[in-house]
Structures are given as structure tokens and as C-alpha cells.
Amino acid sequence: MSTADYETTYSGLSDDEILRLACEVSGLREEARQTLDGQLKKRGLTEKDIFEYGQRLSSIKPGQMAENQKYIARSFIGFGTSIYGTCDFHSNGSFITTSWLTLFWIPVFPFESMRLGKVGSRSVTGKTVWTSHYLGYFFSWKTKYWLYSEEPINQKQVLCVYTFVFALVLAVLSANYISPRVSALLFCSVCTVPWALRKLASRRTE
């Protein structure tokens, strides 16, 4: 492989994968090492990050990788658990969210709040966790996160989620009393609010 090939391959890797390569740098070719060094500098990853990641890998015993795949939410056709809400963003991209009991995707009861970050973010000190959702036997998806910390239930976030659900129910019921066009506009507006607030909150940390 040429340096250009390594650059194309490495630029598509997550920080997690880049750090794993950095821990195994002795087995890489010179072109790969140079490209890896460039990726580490570009992403702002330091020797301390590499050391901490290596320590975390060494703490996982052979055969225990599956045991360390903690699921914080699982659902089947919307029944089970899911995470809702994003608030209190930090500069590393992490945020507070809450795990809920769900009935047909509707959040009913909060279990716990936690600080998560998307894989590929700067921190390497968190644990890897997953969410898993199934819409049927042949269709499902998983999402991988960093779990930075488990938190007390964020009451403000819980109130916001309940308020959103209440507003959504009202928007649906309004179809019986107002024109379909206005009802559709109201429904879309309510659905857009969480997305807009999340974007606004994340931009404040940039």
C-alpha cells in the first residue's frame, strides 16, 4: 500500500481504531507509521491518550470482550428500553441522556441518566456501551457509545421528555378539531422542537 492508500484508510477510522493501531505501532510499515502519526496529530490525540487506551485494553482479559459489551437500552418493535433526551453538552461532545421503559416507542418510566459520547469523540476513559433495537427478525440496528459516567435521574430532562410526549399527543388529537393542514403543521413543529434544541445546545459548546 502507498502512503495515499494508508491516508484514505486511516482517515475513515474512528479515534478508537486509530488508538488501537497506535498501541500496535511496532508491527506497522514505515509508510503506515508516518500516516498514523499524521492522524494522531490531526485529531489531537496524545501519548497520554494512547497510554490510557492501552491500559484499558490490557484490563480486558481474553474471552471477556463480549462480557464488556454492556447494553444500556434494548427494544423490540418499540417495547423494552430506549434512551431519550440530550442535554448538558460538554466540549468533548458528550451529553446527558436518560434510559426509559418504552411502550411502542413511547417513554413511560425513567430508569437512570448517564453521560454518553459518540464513539470517535476525544475521550478514551469511558466504557463502551450499546443500544440495540429490533423492528422485526430481519431488521435491527445497534449504536455504540462511550459511557463516561452514570448519573442521578436528571429531573429536568425527564420533565422535558414528558412535556414533549404530552405535546405530541395533543398535536395528534387536534386532528379531530382543526383542518388537516394545520394539524400536520402543528405535528411537524412539535417533532422539530427537540432537534432544534439539541442543535442549539451542542453549538454552545463549540
C-alpha positions in Angstrom: 0.0 0.0 0.0 1.2 3.5 -0.7 1.1 6.5 1.7 -2.0 7.7 -0.1 -3.8 4.4 0.4 -2.9 4.5 4.1 -4.2 8.0 4.3 -7.5 7.1 2.7 -7.9 4.0 5.0 -6.9 5.7 8.3 -8.9 8.9 7.7 -12.0 6.7 7.7 -11.2 5.1 11.1 -12.7 6.2 14.4 -10.4 7.5 17.2 -10.9 4.2 18.9 -9.5 2.3 15.9 -6.6 4.8 15.5 -5.6 4.4 19.1 -5.7 0.6 18.8 -3.3 0.9 15.8 -1.1 3.3 17.9 -0.8 0.6 20.5 0.4 -1.9 17.9 2.7 0.5 16.0 5.7 -1.8 16.2 4.1 -4.1 13.6 3.4 -1.3 11.1 5.4 -0.4 8.0 7.1 2.9 7.8 4.5 4.4 5.5 1.8 3.3 7.8 3.6 4.8 10.9 4.0 8.2 9.2 0.4 8.3 8.2 -0.7 7.2 11.7 1.4 9.9 13.3 -0.3 12.4 11.0 -3.7 11.2 12.0 -2.9 11.4 15.7 -1.7 15.0 15.3 -4.7 15.9 13.2 -7.1 14.5 15.8 -5.2 16.0 18.8 -4.5 12.6 20.3 -1.5 12.5 22.6 0.8 9.9 24.1 -1.3 10.1 27.2 -4.4 9.1 25.2 -2.5 6.2 23.7 -1.3 5.0 27.1 -4.8 5.2 28.7 -6.3 3.3 25.8 -3.6 0.6 26.1 -4.3 0.3 29.8 -8.0 -0.1 29.1 -7.3 -2.8 26.5 -5.0 -4.7 28.9 -7.6 -4.7 31.6 -9.9 -6.8 29.4 -9.0 -10.5 29.7 -9.1 -12.8 26.7 -12.6 -14.2 26.2 -14.2 -11.4 28.2 -14.8 -8.9 25.3 -18.5 -10.0 25.0 -19.0 -9.5 28.7 -17.8 -5.9 28.4 -20.4 -5.1 25.8 -22.9 -3.6 28.1 -26.4 -2.8 26.7 -27.9 0.4 28.1 -31.1 0.0 26.0 -32.8 -2.8 24.1 -36.2 -2.9 22.5 -38.3 -4.9 20.1 -40.8 -3.0 17.9 -40.6 -0.2 20.4 -41.2 -2.3 23.5 -38.4 -2.5 26.0 -35.9 0.3 26.9 -34.5 3.2 25.0 -32.6 6.4 25.6 -34.3 9.8 25.2 -33.2 13.3 25.7 -29.8 15.1 25.2 -28.7 18.0 27.4 -25.7 19.5 29.2 -23.3 19.1 26.3 -19.5 19.2 27.0 -16.8 20.3 24.7 -15.8 16.7 24.0 -19.2 16.0 22.5 -20.6 14.1 25.5 -24.1 14.7 26.8 -26.6 13.7 29.4 -29.4 11.3 28.4 -31.9 9.1 30.2 -32.8 5.4 29.8 -36.6 4.8 29.7 -39.0 1.9 29.8 -40.9 2.3 26.4 -44.2 1.0 25.1 -44.3 1.2 21.4 -41.5 3.8 21.4 -43.4 6.0 23.9 -41.2 6.7 27.0 -43.2 5.7 30.1 -40.8 5.5 33.1 -37.2 6.7 33.5 -34.6 4.3 34.9 -31.4 6.3 35.1 -29.5 9.1 33.5 -25.9 8.9 32.2 -23.3 10.8 30.3 -22.6 9.4 26.9 -20.4 10.3 24.0 -20.4 9.1 20.4 -17.6 6.7 19.5 -14.9 8.7 17.8 -15.0 11.5 20.3 -11.9 12.5 22.2 -12.3 10.7 25.5 -10.8 7.2 25.8 -11.6 6.8 29.5 -15.2 5.8 29.2 -16.6 2.3 28.9 -18.1 1.0 25.6 -21.9 0.6 25.7 -24.5 -0.2 23.2 -28.1 0.3 22.3 -30.0 -2.3 20.3 -33.4 -2.0 18.6 -35.3 -4.6 16.5 -38.1 -3.9 14.1 -38.5 -7.5 13.2 -36.5 -10.6 12.6 -34.6 -9.2 9.6 -34.2 -5.6 10.6 -32.3 -4.2 13.6 -29.6 -1.7 14.4 -27.1 -1.1 17.2 -25.4 2.1 18.3 -22.1 2.2 20.1 -21.3 4.9 22.7 -18.7 5.9 25.3 -20.2 5.7 28.8 -18.5 8.5 30.8 -20.5 8.2 34.0 -23.8 7.1 35.4 -25.8 10.0 36.9 -28.8 10.5 39.2 -32.0 10.8 37.2 -32.0 14.2 35.5 -35.4 15.5 36.6 -35.3 18.5 34.2 -34.7 16.2 31.3 -37.4 13.8 32.4 -39.9 16.7 32.6 -38.9 17.9 29.1 -39.4 14.4 27.7 -42.9 14.1 29.4 -43.8 17.6 28.1 -42.8 16.6 24.6 -44.9 13.4 24.7 -47.8 15.4 26.0 -47.5 18.0 23.3 -47.2 15.2 20.7 -50.4 13.6 21.9 -52.2 16.9 21.8 -51.0 17.5 18.3 -52.3 14.1 17.2 -55.7 14.6 18.9 -56.0 18.1 17.4 -56.7 16.5 14.0 -60.3 15.9 15.2 -60.9 19.7 15.7 -58.8 21.6 13.2 -58.0 21.3 9.5 -55.7 18.5 8.4 -53.2 21.0 7.0 -52.9 22.9 10.3 -52.8 19.7 12.3 -50.0 18.4 10.1 -48.1 21.6 10.5 -48.6 21.5 14.3 -47.4 17.9 14.5 -44.2 18.6 12.4 -43.5 21.7 14.6 -43.7 19.7 17.8 -41.4 17.0 16.3 -38.9 19.6 15.2 -38.5 21.2 18.7 -36.2 18.5 20.2 -33.9 18.5 17.2 -33.7 22.3 17.2 -33.0 22.5 21.0 -30.3 19.7 20.7 -28.6 21.6 17.8 -28.7 24.9 19.8 -27.3 23.2 23.0 -24.4 21.4 21.1 -23.4 24.6 19.3 -22.9 26.5 22.6 -20.0 24.1 23.4 -18.2 24.6 20.1 
